[in-house]
Amino acid sequence: MIRWLRWALPPLALLAALAGGFLWFLGMATAEAEAPARRTEAIVVLTGGAERVATGLALLEAGLAPRLLVSGAAPRLTLAELARAHGREPATLADRVTLGHAAATTVGNAAETAAWLRAAGIGPGAAVRVVTAGYHMPRALLELRRALPGVELLAHPVGPSGLRAGAMPRARVAQLLVGEYLKYGLALTGLSALVPAREASRR
């Protein structure tokens, strides 16, 4: 009996740790941001859903930051097209919104964000608000912290609305959350390179 317990305890402990980690992840994935009031030096939106961009623009227009980066934008998307798609006049965004077209993964988002902040003269000690889906937020913050040491990151999770409202099929929700949890695990262990580039289109 004791020998069996010695054999069984390590895998059981691992399963318990994985289950606990997944419960924590679920809390992050389904969290909704409270109305923020703190001003930051910049807002960064990691693309993957229209709600993210809409939220970033609303935060910008509320005066919570002077500039906004949309990281991972479609290669041919222009600022004028983005503005019209969200009911804005392009001229009102011209000096405040930057479209980043280089990122195809979360690691790419982090690198693109770091380069943009350096170009804007924003570095350690600054605060940046991060807008992305709740299920993507843990991995996004992990990669951004690696690329931006000393920069304070404020999480602003959003959408998708179908997940919040329970409108998405359960099988799709399970696939989405488990898949993202596994990607977070890879990132946590330094294996982000194993996440395929095409995952950017599904975030």
C-alpha positions, -999 to 999 in steps of 0.1 A, spaced: 0 0 0 28 24 10 47 16 -22 16 23 -43 11 56 -26 47 66 -33 42 59 -69 8 76 -71 15 108 -51 37 126 -77 12 123 -106 -17 131 -83 2 162 -70 8 172 -106 -28 168 -116 -39 189 -85 -14 216 -95 -27 216 -131 -63 218 -119 -56 246 -95 -38 265 -122 -67 260 -146 -91 273 -120 -70 305 -116 -68 308 -154 -106 305 -156 -110 334 -132 -87 355 -154 -104 344 -186 -139 354 -175 -130 386 -156 -146 418 -167 -127 451 -163 -141 477 -139 -144 512 -151 -108 524 -148 -100 559 -138 -62 559 -137 -43 576 -165 -14 558 -181 13 568 -205 -1 546 -233 -27 520 -242 -19 489 -261 -46 468 -278 -36 433 -289 -58 424 -319 -81 394 -322 -116 409 -318 -135 441 -326 -144 446 -289 -107 451 -280 -102 480 -305 -135 496 -296 -125 494 -259 -91 509 -266 -106 538 -286 -131 545 -258 -103 546 -232 -83 569 -254 -112 593 -259 -119 593 -222 -85 608 -217 -69 578 -199 -38 579 -221 -24 602 -248 -16 575 -273 -27 540 -284 -11 511 -303 -31 485 -321 -6 456 -322 -10 429 -347 -33 448 -371 -40 432 -405 -12 440 -429 -33 461 -453 -55 478 -427 -52 516 -427 -59 540 -399 -87 556 -420 -103 522 -425 -101 514 -388 -116 548 -379 -145 544 -402 -152 509 -390 -156 522 -355 -175 553 -364 -147 578 -360 -133 605 -382 -98 595 -393 -84 630 -385 -93 626 -348 -71 596 -345 -42 605 -368 -18 618 -341 -29 595 -313 -33 560 -328 -6 538 -343 -13 506 -362 14 479 -357 14 454 -386 45 433 -376 31 410 -349 17 375 -357 20 360 -323 19 371 -287 57 372 -285 55 394 -316 30 417 -299 54 421 -270 83 430 -293 62 454 -314 49 471 -282 85 474 -268 98 490 -300 68 514 -302 72 525 -265 110 531 -270 103 552 -301 78 573 -280 104 577 -252 84 555 -227 104 533 -205 108 519 -170 86 536 -144 59 542 -169 24 526 -168 8 510 -199 -28 497 -201 -31 464 -219 -64 456 -237 -70 420 -248 -94 392 -242 -95 378 -206 -84 343 -217 -55 358 -235 -45 383 -208 -23 359 -186 0 350 -216 0 386 -229 11 400 -196 38 373 -193 53 381 -227 50 419 -222 67 418 -188 96 400 -204 99 426 -231 92 456 -209 111 453 -176 103 481 -152 71 491 -170 39 488 -150 12 469 -169 -25 475 -161 -47 446 -173 -80 456 -190 -96 423 -201 -125 424 -226 -147 400 -246 -156 381 -264 -192 390 -257 -203 355 -267 -182 339 -240 -195 363 -213 -231 359 -223 -229 321 -227 -238 323 -264 -208 303 -276 -212 265 -278 -197 247 -247 -174 226 -269 -160 258 -285 -156 275 -251 -138 244 -237 -115 242 -268 -107 279 -265 -99 279 -228 -80 247 -227 -60 256 -258 -51 290 -243 -42 274 -210 -18 251 -227 -3 280 -246 2 299 -214 20 269 -199 43 268 -229 50 305 -225 56 301 -187 82 275 -193 100 295 -220 86 275 -249 66 303 -266 83 294 -300 62 263 -301 30 283 -304 23 285 -341 21 320 -357 -15 314 -370 -28 314 -334 -28 352 -337 -59 350 -358 -78 330 -332 -70 351 -301 
